[in-house]
Amino acid sequence: MRKFTLEEMIFITSIVAIDLASGVVLKPISSLIGVSSIIKIEMIVPFALIFYVRNSIPKFGAIIIYELLWALGASFLIPMSFKAPGLLKVIPALLFALTFELMFFLLPKRKSIYLWVSAIVGVLLNHIFMGGFKYLMGFPFTSLYQKIFLTQMATYLVVAILALFLSFSLEKRFSKDKLLKKFRTIEIL
């Protein structure tokens, strides 16, 4: 297994910061509107950023590092994300990361196919794992969650597909190398 370089860690951390900032803005707005209980429209940006990081750094563990950093930051900035309080959100974040990492790792590496299959199957598996986690932890509203499970799964698929399109456009516009050059010009690295 190849180790992560300092540049890659800074890149992942920067994208996590963007994700947290968008979450601080988008999650309250979607909660106020009432859309977030069924349609996770605020997840388009985080999914796109996760897929962008995994495309830019094709190493096993990139999403795990991303999600650990995100969970630690969200514990303080977005208290009820993943519907879990405080540091308890590390567990679903790790489940989420492992699901996607395994999908990216196990599928054949034909870029156009494996990204689509990884994203779609990963979202479906992740939704099932998260439902099981919430049920095992005895979270409130699990009976309601069971009733709208298929509807939420369908909306997660739509969100994942939109996120993939956004991720591809991010990759065309901002390659990892271009961003690292910008980091160097402002003497971060």
Summary of the structure (lengths in Angstrom):
residues: 189
radius of gyration: 16.4
end to end distance: 24.1
largest distance: 53.1
contacts: 568
relative contact order: 0.14
helix: 80%
strand: 0%
